Amino acid sequence: MGYYINDRSTSLDDLQARLEATDLVPSLQPLLDGLTKKMDALKKAGVTSVADLRTRMKTKKSLSTLADDSGIDTNHLVLLRRAIEGFFPKPQPLKVFDWLDQDTVLKLEQAGVKNTLQFYEGALSDAGGLAKRAGIQRKNLSELLALSDLSRVQWVSPTFARTLVAAGFTSAEKVSKADPRILNDAIMQANENARFYKGKVGLRDIKRLIDAAAYAP
């Protein structure tokens, strides 16, 4: 099980299904206009997977070439790139979780484990070996594993990951199976108790969060 979805095995049909099933934020909703036709155009341009698509939209030059090859407007491809890259949240440096024991974080960094992706994959494959290599106790890794797991989910910041853990939702899987109202109430209560962030997260965004968590491997 990896940190991200496997973009090489994710087809354009899979991508289309996800976009159609997602309650897209308003700025991304234009992606649904003529989506089937655009996916067909990308296939005809030689795009076979999400990995191919990401590569061909990576730079301004390659994106422009893809626009020419597919006949899809450049601005639309930029919007599509934004949506897709949202499926692959950037790994968080371990040091941003500054409420954790920083000696543990430092020892992990010295062992070459500096972000949530490296930690998550290392802990899943051999948590005991990782702890031994870093010179720390395995029991000290549990909260960091939960935070790293949650950081794989689109829109989850370090602060919100902390809130989810405090609310009792310690993995992407638990979030994906949550009842929206129960999760919303638990988050509100956790935040009222500790004041992790200002403002309020709406129920619609909680539902988006649950849907996004379901795609985490």
Secondary structure, 3 states (H helix, E strand, C coil): CCCCCCCCCCCHHHHHHHHHHCCCCHHHHHHHCCHHHHHHHHHHCCCCCHHHHHHHCCCHHHHHHHHHHHCCCHHHHHHHHHHHHCCCCCCCEHHHCCCCCHHHHHHHHHCCCCEHHHHHHHHHHHHHHHHHHHCCCHHHHHHHHHHHHHCCCCCCCHHHHHHHHHCCCCCHHHHHCCCHHHHHHHHHHHHHHHCCCCCCCCHHHHHHHHHHHCCCC
